[in-house]
Amino acid sequence: MNTTTAPQPSPQKRSRGRPRVLERQTALDQAVDVFWDHGYEGASLELLTEATGVSRPTLYSAFNDKRSLFLTAIDAYEDGIGAEALAAFEANPNIRSAVHAFFDVSARNNTHPDHPVGCLIACSAITSAQTMPDVRAKIENSFRRAEARVCARFEREVENGELSSKPPANERAKLLLDLMSAQAVRARAGESRDDLLHGVNTRAAMVLAHMPSDAKDKAR
């Protein structure tokens, strides 16, 4: 009696694991936090790939190299959380409330539990400005744009009679941005949110300080 052997199924080849697909915006957000926390030099590729959850080739295919990723991260920060204080300043119709809101939002963002403390630009990117000309140019342009927007608002308030013309609008704008950066540095150095918020009124008063007009000076 002949017996036939049932055909055996051919062994299936094991499929190789596919590399994780990079979600560009998610990876960029995570890279922002790494650069914010560690700066450019301290943000190793190991930290970046661990944070984004993708391999080095996958990360490079999306952002070319670490330097390009850093520059893109600065832009993402400036367009995101870094823009919130200025947005609050411009949205408030009352100039005194606007300046107060600017420092309040900045202080809260400097100490937000979901992000590193301080400011990516003022506390981290600035340390690379001397050795990376493209970073320096990006930071300079960022400050110029912000200063121009703040100055334009102050000039309108002078025209409306809400602010004195002294100090000049551009000096008020520089002071506001300088105090914002100092606030971020204090947060980085360990100052608490409560302490930063406690100083908001004082910082706002400094920016809004009324200087005597020429006529009053001459009368003295």
Secondary structure, DSSP 8 states (H G I E B T S, - for coil): -----------------------HHHHHHHHHHHHHHHHHHH--HHHHHHHHTS-HHHHHHHHSSHHHHHHHHHHHHHHTGGGHHHHHHHH-SSHHHHHHHHHHHHHHHHT-TTS-SS-IIIIIGGGGTTT-HHHHHHHHHHHHHHHHHHHHHHHHHHHTTSS-SSS-HHHHHHHHHHHHHHHHHHHHTT--HHHHHHTHHHHHHHHT-----HHHHHH-
